Amino acid sequence: MKTQFQFSVVAIGAAVLLMASFAWAAPKAGKATSQDVPAFPGTLVNARYVYVTSYDGDEFNINLLPEDRQAIVTVQDAMQKWGKFTLVYEPGQADIVLMVTGRPSEDVLAVYDAHGWPRNEYLWRMMGHGGLQKSEAPLVANLEKAFDLATAK
């Protein structure tokens, strides 16, 4: 009887210890701050023309997912409202290419130098859940902040 009681106490203690270690190791949800916004590349601060597309094709591609098409339109609208860049509809006319992905799990907004695109790597990128919603686009707002900080120097 005493052995069974000792086993129960040890089992309960081990379970409590295990649960406490899981709670301690769980990732903490953090809030995005301005320090989380990557710096905008200084080589692109003088750009004037921007082309917006998706990783899976442009907005007129019939195979493009509706979420990506909506993300393209959302970013285009935000760029026109911002007024820093002129929107173009051919990549050869652009200084900057913005590539987007709109997914229920996570949205992506990336900036490329149009003169090496699509072979070069992105120069600025942010990802986030709901980052390119139709009504608001926090990823575009972060792009604006990064651009403003780069031009203020």
Secondary structure, DSSP 8 states (H G I E B T S, - for coil): -HHHHHHHHHHHHHHHHHHHHHHHHS-------GGGS----GGGTT--EEEEEETTB-TT-TTS-HHHHHHHHHHHHHHHHH-SSEE-SSGGG-SEEEEEE--SS-EEEEEEETTTTTTS--SEEEEETTTT-SS--HHHHHHHHHHHHHHH-
